[in-house]
Amino acid sequence: VEHQSEDNRVNALSLDIKTGYNFDTKDGHELGLDEVVTDLSALKEMLADRLQDERYPTRAMVEAFLDDLFDRESYCSSPDFSWVLGYEGITFYFNGQINYPYEITGISRTIPFAAAPGLFEEKWLSVPRNYAYDILLDDMVAEDYVLTEDSGFRTVDLSLSRDYTTGMITGINLYQGSGILGEKSQTVSRPLSCDDAYGSILHQDGKNYLAVQCAGDDLWLQFYALDDSFSRIFTLDEGALPQNLAPYDFDSDLPYYANCWLGDPDFFAVNGKEWSNEDLAYTHRVYYRFTPQGLTRLDLSGASLAYG
């Protein structure tokens, strides 16, 4: 589980704090990092290789930072020691003002299982052929992902562009490279115009796609190919909410409503808005099957739901 919260207690700025929570689905206990990896020292070495930047410009500074970070009694994830298991590997979040006291933004770094299979306990290493999961799209921070594909691996960062005079999102950016931990060298940007954007990565039959829920005066869903082209392959505009992607309050103070793909990239539901006013909204459940060639609307009955 990845949790994003806003914290403005340190200063007047609203900080995004990202915390992972990891659970064993057999007995429900929260996992510690020492239950996931076989060698914490080797993991620190891999992280050190990927953390040297303007924040810590020398290897010695990075190693000192990690030594202090890993000096703890519990290796469960927390805001100051944030990590989350994914389908492809383990992602670490280093939060601004917490891990980086003089920065308002944080960074993420992913260590894929395939980069060091001996570093992880074997039961975590199985990557399903098809999967889907929600991601955080941000205009301040580019999130780091490593994805398998038929030709090998793709390393990507995804971020948003925003016009800060109007507050509108104006574009989505893909910064990518090939290889398990390859250098990212290609930047592709696509125009986008909405108030908010929420994303999901879909991995289907050896290829990767990005679904983006766009929210503004209406709602629509765009699908992009996560390859060299970063092309938009089609758009769904139901005036509807893709269940996995975003809270939706019908532009009023109604309760937020959000669901998920349940890990299946082939099948999702949206809630079509029948009508709404300030006090009440009616939606209708609509089901789709996703393929790279297009969307198939399924003939399944769905009840009207009222919120208010």
TORKOL-4160 file (C-alpha; in steps of 0.2 Angstrom, whole numbers, padded with zeros to 4 digits, m for minus):
308
<pt num="1" X="0000" Y="0000" Z="0000"/>
<pt num="2" X="0007" Y="0017" Z="m0005"/>
<pt num="3" X="0000" Y="0032" Z="0006"/>
<pt num="4" X="0002" Y="0050" Z="0001"/>
<pt num="5" X="m0002" Y="0063" Z="0014"/>
<pt num="6" X="0000" Y="0082" Z="0015"/>
<pt num="7" X="0010" Y="0090" Z="0029"/>
<pt num="8" X="0011" Y="0109" Z="0032"/>
<pt num="9" X="0017" Y="0108" Z="0050"/>
<pt num="10" X="0035" Y="0111" Z="0047"/>
<pt num="11" X="0033" Y="0127" Z="0037"/>
<pt num="12" X="0019" Y="0136" Z="0027"/>
<pt num="13" X="0022" Y="0124" Z="0012"/>
<pt num="14" X="0012" Y="0109" Z="0009"/>
<pt num="15" X="0023" Y="0094" Z="0008"/>
<pt num="16" X="0019" Y="0077" Z="0000"/>
<pt num="17" X="0024" Y="0063" Z="0012"/>
<pt num="18" X="0024" Y="0046" Z="0004"/>
<pt num="19" X="0024" Y="0031" Z="0015"/>
<pt num="20" X="0024" Y="0012" Z="0010"/>
<pt num="21" X="0015" Y="m0001" Z="0021"/>
<pt num="22" X="0019" Y="m0019" Z="0017"/>
<pt num="23" X="0009" Y="m0034" Z="0024"/>
<pt num="24" X="0010" Y="m0053" Z="0023"/>
<pt num="25" X="m0007" Y="m0058" Z="0015"/>
<pt num="26" X="m0006" Y="m0075" Z="0024"/>
<pt num="27" X="m0007" Y="m0069" Z="0042"/>
<pt num="28" X="m0008" Y="m0050" Z="0040"/>
<pt num="29" X="0007" Y="m0045" Z="0049"/>
<pt num="30" X="0017" Y="m0030" Z="0043"/>
<pt num="31" X="0033" Y="m0034" Z="0035"/>
<pt num="32" X="0050" Y="m0028" Z="0039"/>
<pt num="33" X="0063" Y="m0025" Z="0026"/>
<pt num="34" X="0074" Y="m0038" Z="0034"/>
<pt num="35" X="0060" Y="m0051" Z="0030"/>
<pt num="36" X="0061" Y="m0046" Z="0011"/>
<pt num="37" X="0080" Y="m0045" Z="0008"/>
<pt num="38" X="0094" Y="m0057" Z="0012"/>
<pt num="39" X="0107" Y="m0044" Z="0014"/>
<pt num="40" X="0104" Y="m0026" Z="0021"/>
<pt num="41" X="0122" Y="m0021" Z="0018"/>
<pt num="42" X="0121" Y="m0026" Z="m0001"/>
<pt num="43" X="0105" Y="m0017" Z="m0003"/>
<pt num="44" X="0113" Y="m0001" Z="0004"/>
<pt num="45" X="0127" Y="m0003" Z="m0009"/>
<pt num="46" X="0114" Y="m0004" Z="m0023"/>
<pt num="47" X="0104" Y="0012" Z="m0016"/>
<pt num="48" X="0121" Y="0021" Z="m0014"/>
<pt num="49" X="0124" Y="0018" Z="m0033"/>
<pt num="50" X="0108" Y="0027" Z="m0037"/>
<pt num="51" X="0107" Y="0041" Z="m0024"/>
<pt num="52" X="0122" Y="0051" Z="m0027"/>
<pt num="53" X="0116" Y="0068" Z="m0034"/>
<pt num="54" X="0116" Y="0087" Z="m0029"/>
<pt num="55" X="0109" Y="0082" Z="m0012"/>
<pt num="56" X="0123" Y="0071" Z="m0008"/>
<pt num="57" X="0137" Y="0074" Z="m0021"/>
<pt num="58" X="0150" Y="0062" Z="m0014"/>
<pt num="59" X="0149" Y="0043" Z="m0011"/>
<pt num="60" X="0155" Y="0046" Z="0007"/>
<pt num="61" X="0140" Y="0057" Z="0010"/>
<pt num="62" X="0128" Y="0045" Z="0003"/>
<pt num="63" X="0135" Y="0031" Z="0013"/>
<pt num="64" X="0134" Y="0041" Z="0029"/>
<pt num="65" X="0116" Y="0045" Z="0025"/>
<pt num="66" X="0111" Y="0027" Z="0022"/>
<pt num="67" X="0121" Y="0021" Z="0037"/>
<pt num="68" X="0111" Y="0033" Z="0048"/>
<pt num="69" X="0095" Y="0028" Z="0039"/>
<pt num="70" X="0097" Y="0010" Z="0042"/>
<pt num="71" X="0102" Y="0011" Z="0060"/>
<pt num="72" X="0085" Y="0006" Z="0068"/>
<pt num="73" X="0077" Y="m0007" Z="0078"/>
<pt num="74" X="0062" Y="m0009" Z="0066"/>
<pt num="75" X="0063" Y="m0011" Z="0047"/>
<pt num="76" X="0045" Y="m0009" Z="0044"/>
<pt num="77" X="0041" Y="0006" Z="0033"/>
<pt num="78" X="0038" Y="0023" Z="0040"/>
<pt num="79" X="0038" Y="0041" Z="0034"/>
<pt num="80" X="0057" Y="0042" Z="0038"/>
<pt num="81" X="0061" Y="0025" Z="0031"/>
<pt num="82" X="0048" Y="0023" Z="0017"/>
<pt num="83" X="0048" Y="0008" Z="0006"/>
<pt num="84" X="0035" Y="m0002" Z="m0003"/>
<pt num="85" X="0035" Y="m0019" Z="m0012"/>
<pt num="86" X="0029" Y="m0019" Z="m0030"/>
<pt num="87" X="0026" Y="m0032" Z="m0044"/>
<pt num="88" X="0043" Y="m0028" Z="m0052"/>
<pt num="89" X="0054" Y="m0024" Z="m0036"/>
<pt num="90" X="0055" Y="m0013" Z="m0021"/>
<pt num="91" X="0053" Y="0006" Z="m0021"/>
<pt num="92" X="0061" Y="0018" Z="m0008"/>
<pt num="93" X="0053" Y="0035" Z="m0005"/>
<pt num="94" X="0065" Y="0048" Z="0002"/>
<pt num="95" X="0054" Y="0062" Z="0008"/>
<pt num="96" X="0058" Y="0081" Z="0008"/>
<pt num="97" X="0060" Y="0089" Z="0025"/>
<pt num="98" X="0061" Y="0072" Z="0033"/>
<pt num="99" X="0075" Y="0063" Z="0024"/>
<pt num="100" X="0081" Y="0079" Z="0015"/>
<pt num="101" X="0079" Y="0093" Z="0028"/>
<pt num="102" X="0083" Y="0107" Z="0016"/>
<pt num="103" X="0072" Y="0101" Z="0002"/>
<pt num="104" X="0053" Y="0102" Z="0000"/>
<pt num="105" X="0052" Y="0088" Z="m0013"/>
<pt num="106" X="0058" Y="0070" Z="m0011"/>
<pt num="107" X="0064" Y="0057" Z="m0023"/>
<pt num="108" X="0060" Y="0038" Z="m0026"/>
<pt num="109" X="0072" Y="0025" Z="m0031"/>
<pt num="110" X="0067" Y="0007" Z="m0037"/>
<pt num="111" X="0078" Y="m0008" Z="m0036"/>
<pt num="112" X="0070" Y="m0021" Z="m0047"/>
<pt num="113" X="0070" Y="m0040" Z="m0042"/>
<pt num="114" X="0079" Y="m0044" Z="m0059"/>
<pt num="115" X="0094" Y="m0033" Z="m0055"/>
<pt num="116" X="0099" Y="m0043" Z="m0040"/>
<pt num="117" X="0088" Y="m0059" Z="m0038"/>
<pt num="118" X="0099" Y="m0066" Z="m0024"/>
<pt num="119" X="0096" Y="m0050" Z="m0014"/>
<pt num="120" X="0078" Y="m0054" Z="m0011"/>
<pt num="121" X="0069" Y="m0069" Z="m0003"/>
<pt num="122" X="0063" Y="m0081" Z="m0016"/>
<pt num="123" X="0045" Y="m0080" Z="m0012"/>
<pt num="124" X="0044" Y="m0061" Z="m0018"/>
<pt num="125" X="0052" Y="m0064" Z="m0035"/>
<pt num="126" X="0038" Y="m0070" Z="m0045"/>
<pt num="127" X="0032" Y="m0056" Z="m0058"/>
<pt num="128" X="0015" Y="m0060" Z="m0065"/>
<pt num="129" X="0013" Y="m0059" Z="m0084"/>
<pt num="130" X="m0001" Y="m0046" Z="m0082"/>
<pt num="131" X="m0004" Y="m0034" Z="m0069"/>
<pt num="132" X="m0010" Y="m0016" Z="m0065"/>
<pt num="133" X="m0007" Y="m0004" Z="m0051"/>
<pt num="134" X="m0010" Y="0014" Z="m0047"/>
<pt num="135" X="0004" Y="0027" Z="m0047"/>
<pt num="136" X="0006" Y="0045" Z="m0041"/>
<pt num="137" X="0008" Y="0058" Z="m0054"/>
<pt num="138" X="0016" Y="0074" Z="m0048"/>
<pt num="139" X="0021" Y="0091" Z="m0055"/>
<pt num="140" X="0035" Y="0093" Z="m0042"/>
<pt num="141" X="0043" Y="0075" Z="m0042"/>
<pt num="142" X="0047" Y="0063" Z="m0056"/>
<pt num="143" X="0043" Y="0045" Z="m0049"/>
<pt num="144" X="0055" Y="0031" Z="m0054"/>
<pt num="145" X="0049" Y="0014" Z="m0061"/>
<pt num="146" X="0057" Y="m0001" Z="m0069"/>
<pt num="147" X="0046" Y="m0011" Z="m0080"/>
<pt num="148" X="0049" Y="m0028" Z="m0089"/>
<pt num="149" X="0044" Y="m0029" Z="m0107"/>
<pt num="150" X="0047" Y="m0042" Z="m0121"/>
<pt num="151" X="0063" Y="m0034" Z="m0126"/>
<pt num="152" X="0070" Y="m0033" Z="m0109"/>
<pt num="153" X="0068" Y="m0019" Z="m0096"/>
<pt num="154" X="0063" Y="m0001" Z="m0097"/>
<pt num="155" X="0067" Y="0012" Z="m0084"/>
<pt num="156" X="0055" Y="0027" Z="m0083"/>
<pt num="157" X="0051" Y="0043" Z="m0074"/>
<pt num="158" X="0034" Y="0050" Z="m0075"/>
<pt num="159" X="0029" Y="0068" Z="m0071"/>
<pt num="160" X="0017" Y="0082" Z="m0075"/>
<pt num="161" X="0019" Y="0100" Z="m0081"/>
<pt num="162" X="0008" Y="0113" Z="m0073"/>
<pt num="163" X="0004" Y="0132" Z="m0077"/>
<pt num="164" X="0006" Y="0139" Z="m0059"/>
<pt num="165" X="m0003" Y="0155" Z="m0064"/>
<pt num="166" X="m0019" Y="0146" Z="m0068"/>
<pt num="167" X="m0015" Y="0129" Z="m0058"/>
<pt num="168" X="m0020" Y="0119" Z="m0074"/>
<pt num="169" X="m0010" Y="0104" Z="m0079"/>
<pt num="170" X="m0003" Y="0107" Z="m0096"/>
<pt num="171" X="0007" Y="0091" Z="m0100"/>
<pt num="172" X="0013" Y="0074" Z="m0095"/>
<pt num="173" X="0032" Y="0069" Z="m0097"/>
<pt num="174" X="0041" Y="0052" Z="m0099"/>
<pt num="175" X="0059" Y="0052" Z="m0096"/>
<pt num="176" X="0066" Y="0034" Z="m0100"/>
<pt num="177" X="0080" Y="0022" Z="m0104"/>
<pt num="178" X="0083" Y="0004" Z="m0108"/>
<pt num="179" X="0090" Y="m0009" Z="m0096"/>
<pt num="180" X="0087" Y="m0014" Z="m0078"/>
<pt num="181" X="0095" Y="0001" Z="m0071"/>
<pt num="182" X="0099" Y="0010" Z="m0087"/>
<pt num="183" X="0103" Y="0028" Z="m0089"/>
<pt num="184" X="0088" Y="0038" Z="m0094"/>
<pt num="185" X="0091" Y="0048" Z="m0110"/>
<pt num="186" X="0075" Y="0050" Z="m0119"/>
<pt num="187" X="0062" Y="0063" Z="m0114"/>
<pt num="188" X="0045" Y="0063" Z="m0123"/>
<pt num="189" X="0031" Y="0075" Z="m0118"/>
<pt num="190" X="0013" Y="0075" Z="m0122"/>
<pt num="191" X="0000" Y="0090" Z="m0120"/>
<pt num="192" X="m0013" Y="0088" Z="m0107"/>
<pt num="193" X="m0026" Y="0100" Z="m0101"/>
<pt num="194" X="m0035" Y="0096" Z="m0084"/>
<pt num="195" X="m0036" Y="0101" Z="m0066"/>
<pt num="196" X="m0030" Y="0085" Z="m0059"/>
<pt num="197" X="m0022" Y="0069" Z="m0066"/>
<pt num="198" X="m0021" Y="0051" Z="m0058"/>
<pt num="199" X="m0012" Y="0037" Z="m0066"/>
<pt num="200" X="m0011" Y="0018" Z="m0067"/>
<pt num="201" X="0002" Y="0007" Z="m0075"/>
<pt num="202" X="m0005" Y="m0008" Z="m0085"/>
<pt num="203" X="0006" Y="m0022" Z="m0089"/>
<pt num="204" X="m0002" Y="m0034" Z="m0102"/>
<pt num="205" X="0006" Y="m0048" Z="m0113"/>
<pt num="206" X="0024" Y="m0041" Z="m0112"/>
<pt num="207" X="0020" Y="m0023" Z="m0115"/>
<pt num="208" X="0016" Y="m0008" Z="m0104"/>
<pt num="209" X="0003" Y="0006" Z="m0104"/>
<pt num="210" X="m0001" Y="0021" Z="m0094"/>
<pt num="211" X="m0019" Y="0025" Z="m0090"/>
<pt num="212" X="m0022" Y="0043" Z="m0085"/>
<pt num="213" X="m0038" Y="0049" Z="m0077"/>
<pt num="214" X="m0041" Y="0067" Z="m0081"/>
<pt num="215" X="m0052" Y="0078" Z="m0070"/>
<pt num="216" X="m0059" Y="0095" Z="m0074"/>
<pt num="217" X="m0076" Y="0101" Z="m0079"/>
<pt num="218" X="m0079" Y="0083" Z="m0084"/>
<pt num="219" X="m0069" Y="0067" Z="m0083"/>
<pt num="220" X="m0060" Y="0056" Z="m0096"/>
<pt num="221" X="m0048" Y="0042" Z="m0097"/>
<pt num="222" X="m0033" Y="0042" Z="m0109"/>
<pt num="223" X="m0022" Y="0027" Z="m0113"/>
<pt num="224" X="m0003" Y="0029" Z="m0118"/>
<pt num="225" X="0009" Y="0016" Z="m0124"/>
<pt num="226" X="0024" Y="0016" Z="m0113"/>
<pt num="227" X="0037" Y="0014" Z="m0126"/>
<pt num="228" X="0049" Y="0025" Z="m0137"/>
<pt num="229" X="0034" Y="0033" Z="m0145"/>
<pt num="230" X="0024" Y="0037" Z="m0129"/>
<pt num="231" X="0009" Y="0039" Z="m0141"/>
<pt num="232" X="m0009" Y="0041" Z="m0135"/>
<pt num="233" X="m0018" Y="0026" Z="m0141"/>
<pt num="234" X="m0036" Y="0031" Z="m0137"/>
<pt num="235" X="m0047" Y="0041" Z="m0125"/>
<pt num="236" X="m0063" Y="0036" Z="m0115"/>
<pt num="237" X="m0075" Y="0050" Z="m0112"/>
<pt num="238" X="m0090" Y="0044" Z="m0102"/>
<pt num="239" X="m0091" Y="0059" Z="m0091"/>
<pt num="240" X="m0086" Y="0045" Z="m0080"/>
<pt num="241" X="m0075" Y="0039" Z="m0066"/>
<pt num="242" X="m0063" Y="0025" Z="m0070"/>
<pt num="243" X="m0064" Y="0016" Z="m0053"/>
<pt num="244" X="m0046" Y="0014" Z="m0050"/>
<pt num="245" X="m0040" Y="0031" Z="m0053"/>
<pt num="246" X="m0046" Y="0046" Z="m0043"/>
<pt num="247" X="m0058" Y="0052" Z="m0029"/>
<pt num="248" X="m0072" Y="0061" Z="m0037"/>
<pt num="249" X="m0084" Y="0073" Z="m0028"/>
<pt num="250" X="m0094" Y="0079" Z="m0043"/>
<pt num="251" X="m0087" Y="0097" Z="m0041"/>
<pt num="252" X="m0096" Y="0098" Z="m0024"/>
<pt num="253" X="m0093" Y="0093" Z="m0006"/>
<pt num="254" X="m0100" Y="0075" Z="m0009"/>
<pt num="255" X="m0090" Y="0060" Z="m0002"/>
<pt num="256" X="m0075" Y="0055" Z="m0011"/>
<pt num="257" X="m0077" Y="0038" Z="m0020"/>
<pt num="258" X="m0063" Y="0028" Z="m0027"/>
<pt num="259" X="m0059" Y="0009" Z="m0031"/>
<pt num="260" X="m0046" Y="0000" Z="m0040"/>
<pt num="261" X="m0042" Y="m0012" Z="m0055"/>
<pt num="262" X="m0039" Y="m0026" Z="m0042"/>
<pt num="263" X="m0023" Y="m0030" Z="m0051"/>
<pt num="264" X="m0031" Y="m0035" Z="m0068"/>
<pt num="265" X="m0026" Y="m0024" Z="m0083"/>
<pt num="266" X="m0039" Y="m0032" Z="m0094"/>
<pt num="267" X="m0055" Y="m0027" Z="m0085"/>
<pt num="268" X="m0061" Y="m0011" Z="m0076"/>
<pt num="269" X="m0077" Y="m0002" Z="m0072"/>
<pt num="270" X="m0082" Y="0016" Z="m0073"/>
<pt num="271" X="m0096" Y="0026" Z="m0065"/>
<pt num="272" X="m0105" Y="0035" Z="m0078"/>
<pt num="273" X="m0113" Y="0051" Z="m0071"/>
<pt num="274" X="m0132" Y="0052" Z="m0075"/>
<pt num="275" X="m0135" Y="0068" Z="m0067"/>
<pt num="276" X="m0130" Y="0078" Z="m0051"/>
<pt num="277" X="m0133" Y="0094" Z="m0042"/>
<pt num="278" X="m0125" Y="0102" Z="m0026"/>
<pt num="279" X="m0134" Y="0089" Z="m0015"/>
<pt num="280" X="m0136" Y="0073" Z="m0024"/>
<pt num="281" X="m0128" Y="0063" Z="m0038"/>
<pt num="282" X="m0133" Y="0048" Z="m0048"/>
<pt num="283" X="m0121" Y="0036" Z="m0056"/>
<pt num="284" X="m0122" Y="0021" Z="m0067"/>
<pt num="285" X="m0109" Y="0007" Z="m0067"/>
<pt num="286" X="m0102" Y="0003" Z="m0084"/>
<pt num="287" X="m0089" Y="m0011" Z="m0088"/>
<pt num="288" X="m0075" Y="m0011" Z="m0101"/>
<pt num="289" X="m0062" Y="m0023" Z="m0106"/>
<pt num="290" X="m0046" Y="m0016" Z="m0111"/>
<pt num="291" X="m0034" Y="m0021" Z="m0126"/>
<pt num="292" X="m0021" Y="m0011" Z="m0135"/>
<pt num="293" X="m0033" Y="m0011" Z="m0150"/>
<pt num="294" X="m0047" Y="m0003" Z="m0140"/>
<pt num="295" X="m0060" Y="m0004" Z="m0127"/>
<pt num="296" X="m0075" Y="m0016" Z="m0127"/>
<pt num="297" X="m0090" Y="m0010" Z="m0118"/>
<pt num="298" X="m0097" Y="m0025" Z="m0109"/>
<pt num="299" X="m0116" Y="m0029" Z="m0109"/>
<pt num="300" X="m0118" Y="m0031" Z="m0090"/>
<pt num="301" X="m0131" Y="m0024" Z="m0079"/>
<pt num="302" X="m0126" Y="m0010" Z="m0067"/>
<pt num="303" X="m0137" Y="m0002" Z="m0053"/>
<pt num="304" X="m0139" Y="0017" Z="m0051"/>
<pt num="305" X="m0130" Y="0023" Z="m0036"/>
<pt num="306" X="m0135" Y="0039" Z="m0027"/>
<pt num="307" X="m0122" Y="0049" Z="m0016"/>
<pt num="308" X="m0127" Y="0064" Z="m0006"/>
